[in-house]
Amino acid sequence: MATTAEPAATSSAGELFQGDRGDSRLYRDPALFAEEMDRIFKKTWVWVAHASELAGPNTFKTTQIGAQPVLVTRDKAGKVNVLLNRCRHRAATVCEKKRGRQSVFVCPYHGWSYDPDGTLRKVPHSWGYEEGFDPAQFPLQSLRVDEYNGMIFATFNPDAPDLAEHLGAARKWIDLFMKQGAGFGVKVLGEHSFRFPGNWKIQLENTTDAYHFPIVHKTFLDSLDEETENVFDVLGQGGWVEDLGNGHSVMVMIPALVDLEHDLDAPIPERFAELAQALRDEGHDEATVRKVVRAVGGTGFNLNMFPNIACSMAFFRELRPISVSETEVHHIAIGLDGGPELANRMRLRLHEHFQGPLGFGTPDDAEGWERVQRGVQAGDDMPIMVNRGVAAPQGTAEPGHDAGDVSSETGMRAAYRMWKRMMQG
């Protein structure tokens, strides 16, 4: 999509967001996008993988941090590494596979080979280099890596705060989200990805936007039985959106499903009755049956972690900025690691019902995001508004946290406050 020419971005870019209004250049300025890659994606912690994607020694996946391709590996010693996917010789990527297992990465251009920890293993015809050439001085560039409850993050910035400090209040919600393992642990079951012609921040905003849900996703709601449709009446269940600090936020749509281990004696929903009986028939005790059934339905909240990952009810949503007007989205299905296969199959079917090209949710969301990118080309002086705000139900958010009811745009303001802080250096 063609973009309107814009003045070059500067360190005053933070002025493009004021309180609850954003300038249209937030979505369409190529120079601003380049500055975001440097000031945000190279300076903070960025999610790169779930631990289950690196299930043993010499496993890997490829991804990107901002616009830079990286290789995430678990080496033969079991350590997780995040390496720039760039050969130290002439810059070719050393791996183009999405994921797999291999003990060496060989650059296809001139054959330099690397171990999964980034060590340069071999240089073909090394006699052609000057005396004293030391391959040990040319490993794949390694980034700083840390992990919290299976979520693996990396950063280019040696001075970034510790990951625990960066996540802050979001850690509580990660812990709640991971209860979907039902005592078995959580693992990635698969993913689908797509690109839409729009800026990455449009997608970032969407994860804590309940205001659109009954409008954009009416076809999804119409596809549900009456009991389930009532569960997804997200604007009518006393939910809230809470600023968790550092750009993170949580949107609670179904308060009764915040803690999946709470009130397990409640009646099992009709749509899960057949699964529950099948689990009993497999020999699982009633306590396990109820934990598994509750886990299959997913949590009642979306956790948005700045700048690129969301724990969204029952899956991970990762965004990857491609250009100022193109974003790649990965919807990553998760299930029970070692849990009943019946449960994981049903989780995949529920995932497909909403996500993916044939789901009821993804195509409708993507069209909305694309229309925003088209529409923002008009009306230079009109702001992007994230000013919706109704008080949160009493006694929901943590004391001292900014919060609003579930339809409030609190989460967007939280993300843009962090965006502004980072863009101003």
C-alpha positions as a Markdown table, in Angstrom:
| # | Residue | x | y | z |
|---|---|---|---|---|
| 1 | Met | 0.0 | 0.0 | 0.0 |
| 2 | Ala | 1.3 | 3.4 | -0.9 |
| 3 | Thr | 1.9 | 5.7 | 2.1 |
| 4 | Thr | 1.8 | 9.5 | 2.3 |
| 5 | Ala | 5.2 | 11.2 | 2.4 |
| 6 | Glu | 5.9 | 12.4 | 6.0 |
| 7 | Pro | 8.5 | 14.6 | 7.6 |
| 8 | Ala | 11.4 | 12.7 | 9.1 |
| 9 | Ala | 10.9 | 11.3 | 12.6 |
| 10 | Thr | 13.0 | 12.8 | 15.4 |
| 11 | Ser | 13.5 | 12.2 | 19.1 |
| 12 | Ser | 10.5 | 14.5 | 19.5 |
| 13 | Ala | 8.3 | 11.7 | 18.1 |
| 14 | Gly | 6.9 | 11.2 | 21.5 |
| 15 | Glu | 4.9 | 14.4 | 21.0 |
| 16 | Leu | 2.7 | 12.5 | 18.5 |
| 17 | Phe | 0.8 | 11.0 | 21.4 |
| 18 | Gln | -0.8 | 13.4 | 23.9 |
| 19 | Gly | -2.9 | 12.0 | 26.8 |
| 20 | Asp | -5.6 | 10.2 | 24.8 |
| 21 | Arg | -5.0 | 11.5 | 21.3 |
| 22 | Gly | -2.6 | 10.3 | 18.6 |
| 23 | Asp | -1.3 | 11.9 | 15.4 |
| 24 | Ser | -2.1 | 10.0 | 12.2 |
| 25 | Arg | 1.7 | 9.7 | 11.6 |
| 26 | Leu | 1.7 | 7.0 | 14.2 |
| 27 | Tyr | 0.5 | 4.6 | 11.6 |
| 28 | Arg | 1.9 | 6.0 | 8.4 |
| 29 | Asp | 5.3 | 7.6 | 8.8 |
| 30 | Pro | 8.1 | 5.4 | 7.4 |
| 31 | Ala | 10.8 | 7.4 | 9.3 |
| 32 | Leu | 8.9 | 7.0 | 12.5 |
| 33 | Phe | 8.6 | 3.2 | 11.9 |
| 34 | Ala | 12.4 | 3.0 | 11.5 |
| 35 | Glu | 12.9 | 5.0 | 14.7 |
| 36 | Glu | 10.5 | 2.6 | 16.5 |
| 37 | Met | 12.7 | -0.4 | 15.4 |
| 38 | Asp | 15.7 | 1.3 | 17.0 |
| 39 | Arg | 14.2 | 3.0 | 20.1 |
| 40 | Ile | 11.7 | 0.2 | 21.1 |
| 41 | Phe | 12.5 | -3.2 | 19.6 |
| 42 | Lys | 16.2 | -2.8 | 20.1 |
| 43 | Lys | 15.9 | -1.4 | 23.6 |
| 44 | Thr | 13.4 | -3.5 | 25.5 |
| 45 | Trp | 12.5 | -7.2 | 26.1 |
| 46 | Val | 10.8 | -8.8 | 23.1 |
| 47 | Trp | 9.1 | -12.2 | 23.2 |
| 48 | Val | 10.7 | -14.8 | 20.9 |
| 49 | Ala | 9.4 | -18.3 | 21.9 |
| 50 | His | 7.6 | -20.6 | 24.4 |
| 51 | Ala | 9.9 | -23.1 | 26.1 |
| 52 | Ser | 7.9 | -26.0 | 24.6 |
| 53 | Glu | 9.0 | -24.9 | 21.1 |
| 54 | Leu | 12.5 | -25.9 | 22.1 |
| 55 | Ala | 11.7 | -29.3 | 23.5 |
| 56 | Gly | 15.2 | -30.8 | 23.6 |
| 57 | Pro | 18.9 | -30.2 | 22.8 |
| 58 | Asn | 19.7 | -28.9 | 19.3 |
| 59 | Thr | 16.1 | -27.6 | 18.7 |
| 60 | Phe | 15.4 | -24.2 | 17.2 |
| 61 | Lys | 12.9 | -21.8 | 15.7 |
| 62 | Thr | 13.4 | -18.7 | 13.6 |
| 63 | Thr | 11.7 | -15.4 | 14.3 |
| 64 | Gln | 12.5 | -11.7 | 14.3 |
| 65 | Ile | 13.0 | -8.9 | 16.8 |
| 66 | Gly | 11.7 | -5.8 | 15.2 |
| 67 | Ala | 12.9 | -6.1 | 11.6 |
| 68 | Gln | 15.9 | -8.2 | 12.5 |
| 69 | Pro | 15.8 | -12.0 | 11.8 |
| 70 | Val | 17.0 | -14.1 | 14.8 |
| 71 | Leu | 17.5 | -17.8 | 15.5 |
| 72 | Val | 16.3 | -19.1 | 18.9 |
| 73 | Thr | 18.1 | -22.3 | 19.9 |
| 74 | Arg | 18.4 | -24.8 | 22.7 |
| 75 | Asp | 22.0 | -26.0 | 22.5 |
| 76 | Lys | 23.3 | -29.5 | 23.4 |
| 77 | Ala | 23.8 | -28.3 | 27.0 |
| 78 | Gly | 20.2 | -27.3 | 27.3 |
| 79 | Lys | 20.8 | -23.5 | 27.3 |
| 80 | Val | 18.5 | -21.2 | 25.3 |
| 81 | Asn | 20.3 | -18.8 | 22.9 |
| 82 | Val | 19.0 | -16.0 | 20.8 |
| 83 | Leu | 21.3 | -15.3 | 17.9 |
| 84 | Leu | 21.2 | -12.9 | 15.0 |
| 85 | Asn | 20.4 | -15.0 | 11.9 |
| 86 | Arg | 23.3 | -13.5 | 9.9 |
| 87 | Cys | 26.5 | -15.2 | 8.9 |
| 88 | Arg | 29.6 | -13.4 | 10.1 |
| 89 | His | 31.2 | -13.7 | 6.6 |
| 90 | Arg | 28.9 | -12.1 | 4.1 |
| 91 | Ala | 25.6 | -11.7 | 6.0 |
| 92 | Ala | 23.5 | -14.5 | 4.5 |
| 93 | Thr | 20.9 | -16.0 | 6.9 |
| 94 | Val | 22.2 | -19.3 | 8.2 |
| 95 | Cys | 18.7 | -20.8 | 8.6 |
| 96 | Glu | 15.4 | -20.3 | 6.8 |
| 97 | Lys | 13.4 | -23.2 | 8.3 |
| 98 | Lys | 10.6 | -22.2 | 10.7 |
| 99 | Arg | 11.6 | -24.7 | 13.4 |
| 100 | Gly | 13.3 | -28.1 | 13.8 |
| 101 | Arg | 16.3 | -29.9 | 15.2 |
| 102 | Gln | 19.8 | -29.8 | 14.0 |
| 103 | Ser | 23.3 | -29.8 | 15.5 |
| 104 | Val | 24.9 | -27.4 | 13.1 |
| 105 | Phe | 23.8 | -24.4 | 11.0 |
| 106 | Val | 25.6 | -24.1 | 7.7 |
| 107 | Cys | 25.6 | -20.8 | 5.7 |
| 108 | Pro | 24.5 | -21.8 | 2.1 |
| 109 | Tyr | 26.6 | -19.1 | 0.5 |
| 110 | His | 30.2 | -20.0 | 1.5 |
| 111 | Gly | 29.8 | -22.9 | 4.0 |
| 112 | Trp | 30.7 | -21.2 | 7.3 |
| 113 | Ser | 29.1 | -23.5 | 9.9 |
| 114 | Tyr | 27.9 | -22.7 | 13.5 |
| 115 | Asp | 27.0 | -24.7 | 16.6 |
| 116 | Pro | 23.5 | -24.1 | 18.2 |
| 117 | Asp | 25.2 | -21.9 | 20.8 |
| 118 | Gly | 26.6 | -19.6 | 18.0 |
| 119 | Thr | 30.2 | -20.9 | 18.0 |
| 120 | Leu | 31.8 | -20.7 | 14.6 |
| 121 | Arg | 32.7 | -24.4 | 14.0 |
| 122 | Lys | 34.3 | -24.4 | 10.6 |
| 123 | Val | 35.5 | -22.1 | 7.8 |
| 124 | Pro | 36.0 | -23.9 | 4.5 |
| 125 | His | 39.4 | -23.4 | 2.8 |
| 126 | Ser | 40.6 | -21.4 | 5.8 |
| 127 | Trp | 44.1 | -21.3 | 4.3 |
| 128 | Gly | 43.0 | -18.3 | 2.3 |
| 129 | Tyr | 42.8 | -16.0 | 5.3 |
| 130 | Glu | 45.7 | -14.0 | 6.8 |
| 131 | Glu | 47.9 | -15.5 | 9.5 |
| 132 | Gly | 46.3 | -15.2 | 12.9 |
| 133 | Phe | 42.7 | -15.4 | 11.6 |
| 134 | Asp | 40.8 | -16.8 | 14.6 |
| 135 | Pro | 37.3 | -18.4 | 14.0 |
| 136 | Ala | 36.6 | -18.1 | 17.7 |
| 137 | Gln | 36.4 | -14.3 | 17.2 |
| 138 | Phe | 33.4 | -14.7 | 14.8 |
| 139 | Pro | 30.5 | -16.4 | 16.5 |
| 140 | Leu | 26.9 | -15.6 | 15.6 |
| 141 | Gln | 26.0 | -12.5 | 17.5 |
| 142 | Ser | 24.2 | -13.4 | 20.8 |
| 143 | Leu | 21.5 | -11.5 | 22.5 |
| 144 | Arg | 20.6 | -11.3 | 26.2 |
| 145 | Val | 18.0 | -13.9 | 27.0 |
| 146 | Asp | 15.7 | -14.6 | 30.0 |
| 147 | Glu | 12.6 | -16.7 | 30.7 |
| 148 | Tyr | 9.5 | -16.4 | 32.9 |
| 149 | Asn | 7.1 | -19.3 | 33.3 |
| 150 | Gly | 8.0 | -20.7 | 29.9 |
| 151 | Met | 7.9 | -17.4 | 28.1 |
| 152 | Ile | 11.3 | -16.6 | 26.5 |
| 153 | Phe | 12.3 | -13.0 | 25.9 |
| 154 | Ala | 15.4 | -11.5 | 24.4 |
| 155 | Thr | 16.9 | -8.0 | 24.1 |
| 156 | Phe | 19.7 | -6.2 | 22.3 |
| 157 | Asn | 20.1 | -3.9 | 25.3 |
| 158 | Pro | 22.7 | -4.9 | 28.0 |
| 159 | Asp | 21.3 | -2.1 | 30.2 |
| 160 | Ala | 17.7 | -3.1 | 30.0 |
| 161 | Pro | 16.1 | -3.8 | 33.5 |
| 162 | Asp | 15.9 | -7.4 | 34.5 |
| 163 | Leu | 13.0 | -9.3 | 32.8 |
| 164 | Ala | 11.2 | -9.7 | 36.1 |
| 165 | Glu | 11.2 | -5.9 | 36.5 |
| 166 | His | 10.1 | -5.3 | 33.0 |
| 167 | Leu | 7.2 | -7.7 | 33.3 |
| 168 | Gly | 6.2 | -6.3 | 36.8 |
| 169 | Ala | 2.5 | -6.8 | 37.5 |
| 170 | Ala | 2.1 | -8.8 | 34.3 |
| 171 | Arg | 3.8 | -11.8 | 36.0 |
| 172 | Lys | 0.7 | -12.5 | 38.1 |
| 173 | Trp | -1.4 | -12.8 | 34.9 |
| 174 | Ile | 1.1 | -15.0 | 33.1 |
| 175 | Asp | 0.9 | -17.4 | 36.1 |
| 176 | Leu | -2.9 | -17.4 | 35.9 |
| 177 | Phe | -2.8 | -17.9 | 32.1 |
| 178 | Met | -0.5 | -20.9 | 32.5 |
| 179 | Lys | -3.1 | -22.7 | 34.6 |
| 180 | Gln | -4.4 | -23.8 | 31.3 |
| 181 | Gly | -1.9 | -26.7 | 31.6 |
| 182 | Ala | -4.3 | -28.1 | 34.3 |
| 183 | Gly | -1.3 | -29.5 | 36.2 |
| 184 | Phe | 0.2 | -31.0 | 33.1 |
| 185 | Gly | 2.1 | -27.9 | 31.8 |
| 186 | Val | 1.5 | -25.9 | 28.7 |
| 187 | Lys | 2.8 | -26.6 | 25.2 |
| 188 | Val | 2.5 | -25.1 | 21.7 |
| 189 | Leu | 0.2 | -27.3 | 19.5 |
| 190 | Gly | 0.7 | -25.3 | 16.3 |
| 191 | Glu | 0.2 | -21.9 | 14.7 |
| 192 | His | -0.9 | -20.1 | 11.7 |
| 193 | Ser | 0.3 | -16.7 | 10.5 |
| 194 | Phe | -0.8 | -14.0 | 8.1 |
| 195 | Arg | 0.0 | -10.5 | 7.1 |
| 196 | Phe | -2.3 | -7.5 | 6.9 |
| 197 | Pro | -1.6 | -4.1 | 5.3 |
| 198 | Gly | -1.5 | -2.0 | 8.4 |
| 199 | Asn | 0.8 | -0.7 | 11.1 |
| 200 | Trp | 1.9 | -2.9 | 14.0 |
| 201 | Lys | 0.3 | -0.6 | 16.6 |
| 202 | Ile | -3.2 | -1.1 | 15.2 |
| 203 | Gln | -2.9 | -4.8 | 16.1 |
| 204 | Leu | -1.3 | -3.9 | 19.5 |
| 205 | Glu | -4.4 | -1.9 | 20.3 |
| 206 | Asn | -6.8 | -4.6 | 19.4 |
| 207 | Thr | -5.9 | -7.1 | 22.1 |
| 208 | Thr | -7.4 | -5.0 | 24.9 |
| 209 | Asp | -10.3 | -3.6 | 22.8 |
| 210 | Ala | -13.6 | -5.2 | 24.0 |
| 211 | Tyr | -15.5 | -2.3 | 22.6 |
| 212 | His | -15.3 | -3.8 | 19.1 |
| 213 | Phe | -16.2 | -7.4 | 20.1 |
| 214 | Pro | -20.0 | -7.5 | 19.8 |
| 215 | Ile | -19.9 | -5.5 | 16.6 |
| 216 | Val | -17.0 | -7.0 | 14.6 |
| 217 | His | -17.6 | -10.5 | 15.9 |
| 218 | Lys | -21.4 | -10.7 | 15.6 |
| 219 | Thr | -21.0 | -13.6 | 13.2 |
| 220 | Phe | -18.9 | -15.5 | 15.8 |
| 221 | Leu | -21.5 | -14.8 | 18.5 |
| 222 | Asp | -24.3 | -16.0 | 16.2 |
| 223 | Ser | -22.5 | -19.3 | 15.6 |
| 224 | Leu | -22.6 | -20.2 | 19.4 |
| 225 | Asp | -25.2 | -22.0 | 21.4 |
| 226 | Glu | -27.2 | -19.8 | 23.8 |
| 227 | Glu | -25.2 | -20.9 | 26.9 |
| 228 | Thr | -21.9 | -20.1 | 25.3 |
| 229 | Glu | -23.1 | -16.8 | 23.7 |
| 230 | Asn | -24.0 | -15.7 | 27.2 |
| 231 | Val | -20.5 | -16.5 | 28.4 |
| 232 | Phe | -19.1 | -14.3 | 25.6 |
| 233 | Asp | -21.3 | -11.3 | 26.5 |
| 234 | Val | -18.1 | -9.6 | 27.3 |
| 235 | Leu | -19.6 | -6.1 | 27.8 |
| 236 | Gly | -22.1 | -7.4 | 30.4 |
| 237 | Gln | -20.2 | -9.4 | 32.9 |
| 238 | Gly | -18.5 | -6.8 | 35.1 |
| 239 | Gly | -15.1 | -7.0 | 33.4 |
| 240 | Trp | -12.3 | -4.4 | 33.4 |
| 241 | Val | -9.1 | -3.2 | 31.7 |
| 242 | Glu | -6.1 | -2.5 | 33.9 |
| 243 | Asp | -2.8 | -0.7 | 33.2 |
| 244 | Leu | -0.1 | -3.1 | 34.6 |
| 245 | Gly | 2.8 | -0.7 | 34.0 |
| 246 | Asn | 5.6 | -0.7 | 31.4 |
| 247 | Gly | 3.1 | -0.7 | 28.6 |
| 248 | His | 1.4 | -4.0 | 29.7 |
| 249 | Ser | -2.3 | -4.3 | 30.3 |
| 250 | Val | -4.9 | -6.9 | 31.0 |
| 251 | Met | -8.5 | -7.0 | 29.8 |
| 252 | Val | -10.8 | -9.2 | 31.9 |
| 253 | Met | -13.8 | -10.2 | 29.9 |
| 254 | Ile | -15.1 | -13.1 | 31.9 |
| 255 | Pro | -14.3 | -12.5 | 35.6 |
| 256 | Ala | -15.5 | -16.0 | 36.6 |
| 257 | Leu | -12.6 | -17.4 | 34.5 |
| 258 | Val | -9.7 | -15.4 | 35.8 |
| 259 | Asp | -8.5 | -18.2 | 38.0 |
| 260 | Leu | -9.2 | -21.6 | 36.3 |
| 261 | Glu | -8.7 | -23.4 | 39.6 |
| 262 | His | -11.5 | -21.4 | 41.4 |
| 263 | Asp | -14.9 | -23.0 | 42.0 |
| 264 | Leu | -14.2 | -26.3 | 40.2 |
| 265 | Asp | -17.4 | -27.7 | 41.6 |
| 266 | Ala | -19.5 | -25.4 | 39.5 |
| 267 | Pro | -21.6 | -27.2 | 36.9 |
| 268 | Ile | -19.8 | -28.2 | 33.7 |
| 269 | Pro | -21.1 | -26.2 | 30.7 |
| 270 | Glu | -23.2 | -28.2 | 28.3 |
| 271 | Arg | -20.7 | -27.8 | 25.4 |
| 272 | Phe | -18.1 | -29.7 | 27.5 |
| 273 | Ala | -20.3 | -32.4 | 28.9 |
| 274 | Glu | -19.4 | -35.0 | 26.2 |
| 275 | Leu | -15.6 | -34.3 | 26.7 |
| 276 | Ala | -16.0 | -34.6 | 30.5 |
| 277 | Gln | -17.7 | -38.1 | 30.1 |
| 278 | Ala | -15.0 | -39.2 | 27.6 |
| 279 | Leu | -12.3 | -38.3 | 30.1 |
| 280 | Arg | -14.1 | -40.2 | 32.9 |
| 281 | Asp | -14.3 | -43.2 | 30.5 |
| 282 | Glu | -10.5 | -43.0 | 30.0 |
| 283 | Gly | -10.1 | -43.4 | 33.8 |
| 284 | His | -9.4 | -39.9 | 34.9 |
| 285 | Asp | -10.7 | -39.0 | 38.4 |
| 286 | Glu | -13.3 | -36.3 | 38.8 |
| 287 | Ala | -10.9 | -33.7 | 40.1 |
| 288 | Thr | -8.7 | -34.1 | 37.0 |
| 289 | Val | -11.7 | -34.1 | 34.7 |
| 290 | Arg | -12.9 | -30.8 | 36.0 |
| 291 | Lys | -9.5 | -29.2 | 35.9 |
| 292 | Val | -9.0 | -30.4 | 32.3 |
| 293 | Val | -12.4 | -29.3 | 31.1 |
| 294 | Arg | -12.0 | -25.9 | 32.7 |
| 295 | Ala | -8.6 | -25.6 | 31.0 |
| 296 | Val | -9.9 | -26.5 | 27.6 |
| 297 | Gly | -12.2 | -23.5 | 27.6 |
| 298 | Gly | -9.4 | -21.1 | 28.2 |
| 299 | Thr | -9.1 | -18.1 | 30.5 |
| 300 | Gly | -11.4 | -15.1 | 30.8 |
| 301 | Phe | -8.8 | -12.4 | 30.0 |
| 302 | Asn | -6.3 | -11.1 | 27.4 |
| 303 | Leu | -2.9 | -10.1 | 28.7 |
| 304 | Asn | -1.1 | -7.6 | 26.4 |
| 305 | Met | 2.7 | -7.4 | 26.9 |
| 306 | Phe | 4.4 | -4.5 | 25.2 |
| 307 | Pro | 5.6 | -4.5 | 22.5 |
| 308 | Asn | 4.8 | -7.8 | 20.7 |
| 309 | Ile | 3.1 | -10.6 | 22.6 |
| 310 | Ala | -0.4 | -11.3 | 24.1 |
| 311 | Cys | -1.7 | -14.2 | 26.1 |
| 312 | Ser | -5.1 | -14.0 | 24.6 |
| 313 | Met | -7.7 | -16.2 | 26.4 |
| 314 | Ala | -6.5 | -19.6 | 25.0 |
| 315 | Phe | -3.6 | -18.8 | 22.6 |
| 316 | Phe | -0.5 | -16.7 | 22.1 |
| 317 | Arg | -0.7 | -13.8 | 19.7 |
| 318 | Glu | 2.6 | -12.5 | 18.4 |
| 319 | Leu | 3.0 | -9.5 | 16.2 |
| 320 | Arg | 6.0 | -8.9 | 13.9 |
| 321 | Pro | 6.4 | -5.4 | 12.3 |
| 322 | Ile | 7.3 | -5.7 | 8.6 |
| 323 | Ser | 7.0 | -2.1 | 7.4 |
| 324 | Val | 5.2 | 1.0 | 8.4 |
| 325 | Ser | 2.1 | -0.4 | 6.6 |
| 326 | Glu | 2.5 | -4.2 | 7.0 |
| 327 | Thr | 2.4 | -6.4 | 10.0 |
| 328 | Glu | 2.7 | -10.2 | 10.4 |
| 329 | Val | 0.5 | -11.9 | 13.1 |
| 330 | His | 1.1 | -15.3 | 14.5 |
| 331 | His | -1.7 | -17.1 | 16.3 |
| 332 | Ile | -0.1 | -19.9 | 18.4 |
| 333 | Ala | -2.4 | -22.6 | 19.7 |
| 334 | Ile | -1.5 | -24.1 | 23.1 |
| 335 | Gly | -2.6 | -27.2 | 24.9 |
| 336 | Leu | -1.8 | -29.5 | 27.8 |
| 337 | Asp | 1.7 | -30.9 | 27.8 |
| 338 | Gly | 1.3 | -34.6 | 28.4 |
| 339 | Gly | -2.4 | -34.1 | 29.1 |
| 340 | Pro | -5.3 | -36.1 | 27.6 |
| 341 | Glu | -5.2 | -36.1 | 23.8 |
| 342 | Leu | -9.0 | -35.7 | 23.8 |
| 343 | Ala | -8.6 | -32.3 | 25.5 |
| 344 | Asn | -5.9 | -31.1 | 23.1 |
| 345 | Arg | -8.0 | -32.0 | 20.1 |
| 346 | Met | -10.9 | -30.1 | 21.4 |
| 347 | Arg | -8.7 | -27.1 | 22.2 |
| 348 | Leu | -7.6 | -27.1 | 18.5 |
| 349 | Arg | -11.2 | -27.3 | 17.3 |
| 350 | Leu | -12.2 | -24.3 | 19.5 |
| 351 | His | -9.1 | -22.4 | 18.3 |
| 352 | Glu | -10.1 | -23.0 | 14.7 |
| 353 | His | -13.6 | -21.9 | 15.3 |
| 354 | Phe | -12.4 | -18.3 | 15.9 |
| 355 | Gln | -8.8 | -18.1 | 14.5 |
| 356 | Gly | -7.4 | -18.8 | 11.1 |
| 357 | Pro | -8.6 | -18.1 | 7.5 |
| 358 | Leu | -11.8 | -20.2 | 8.1 |
| 359 | Gly | -12.5 | -19.0 | 11.6 |
| 360 | Phe | -15.2 | -16.5 | 12.6 |
| 361 | Gly | -12.8 | -14.0 | 14.2 |
| 362 | Thr | -9.5 | -13.5 | 12.3 |
| 363 | Pro | -10.9 | -12.4 | 8.9 |
| 364 | Asp | -13.2 | -9.9 | 10.6 |
| 365 | Asp | -10.4 | -8.5 | 12.8 |
| 366 | Ala | -8.0 | -8.2 | 9.8 |
| 367 | Glu | -10.5 | -6.3 | 7.7 |
| 368 | Gly | -11.0 | -3.8 | 10.5 |
| 369 | Trp | -7.2 | -3.3 | 10.9 |
| 370 | Glu | -6.8 | -2.8 | 7.1 |
| 371 | Arg | -9.6 | -0.3 | 7.0 |
| 372 | Val | -7.9 | 1.7 | 9.7 |
| 373 | Gln | -4.7 | 1.9 | 7.7 |
| 374 | Arg | -6.6 | 3.0 | 4.6 |
| 375 | Gly | -8.7 | 5.5 | 6.5 |
| 376 | Val | -5.8 | 7.2 | 8.3 |
| 377 | Gln | -4.5 | 8.4 | 4.9 |
| 378 | Ala | -7.3 | 10.9 | 5.0 |
| 379 | Gly | -7.7 | 13.9 | 7.3 |
| 380 | Asp | -4.2 | 15.0 | 8.4 |
| 381 | Asp | -5.6 | 17.1 | 11.3 |
| 382 | Met | -7.9 | 14.5 | 12.8 |
| 383 | Pro | -6.5 | 12.6 | 15.8 |
| 384 | Ile | -6.7 | 8.9 | 16.5 |
| 385 | Met | -8.8 | 8.8 | 19.7 |
| 386 | Val | -8.3 | 6.4 | 22.6 |
| 387 | Asn | -10.3 | 8.4 | 25.1 |
| 388 | Arg | -13.0 | 6.0 | 26.0 |
| 389 | Gly | -13.2 | 5.5 | 29.7 |
| 390 | Val | -15.8 | 4.3 | 32.2 |
| 391 | Ala | -14.8 | 3.6 | 35.8 |
| 392 | Ala | -13.8 | 0.0 | 36.6 |
| 393 | Pro | -16.2 | -2.1 | 38.8 |
| 394 | Gln | -15.3 | -1.5 | 42.4 |
| 395 | Gly | -12.8 | -3.9 | 43.9 |
| 396 | Thr | -11.4 | -5.4 | 40.7 |
| 397 | Ala | -8.1 | -3.8 | 39.7 |
| 398 | Glu | -5.0 | -3.7 | 42.0 |
| 399 | Pro | -4.9 | -0.5 | 44.2 |
| 400 | Gly | -3.0 | 2.3 | 42.5 |
| 401 | His | -3.5 | 0.9 | 39.0 |
| 402 | Asp | -5.2 | 2.9 | 36.3 |
| 403 | Ala | -8.3 | 0.9 | 35.3 |
| 404 | Gly | -11.6 | 1.2 | 33.5 |
| 405 | Asp | -14.6 | -1.0 | 32.7 |
| 406 | Val | -14.0 | -3.7 | 30.0 |
| 407 | Ser | -15.0 | -1.3 | 27.1 |
| 408 | Ser | -12.5 | 1.4 | 28.2 |
| 409 | Glu | -9.4 | 2.2 | 26.1 |
| 410 | Thr | -7.2 | 2.0 | 29.2 |
| 411 | Gly | -4.9 | -0.7 | 27.6 |
| 412 | Met | -4.3 | 1.4 | 24.5 |
| 413 | Arg | -3.3 | 4.4 | 26.6 |
| 414 | Ala | -1.0 | 2.2 | 28.7 |
| 415 | Ala | 0.8 | 1.0 | 25.6 |
| 416 | Tyr | 1.1 | 4.5 | 24.1 |
| 417 | Arg | 2.5 | 5.9 | 27.4 |
| 418 | Met | 5.3 | 3.3 | 27.2 |
| 419 | Trp | 5.7 | 4.0 | 23.5 |
| 420 | Lys | 6.1 | 7.7 | 24.2 |
| 421 | Arg | 8.5 | 7.1 | 27.1 |
| 422 | Met | 10.7 | 5.0 | 24.9 |
| 423 | Met | 10.5 | 7.2 | 21.8 |
| 424 | Gln | 11.6 | 10.2 | 23.9 |
| 425 | Gly | 14.6 | 8.2 | 25.0 |
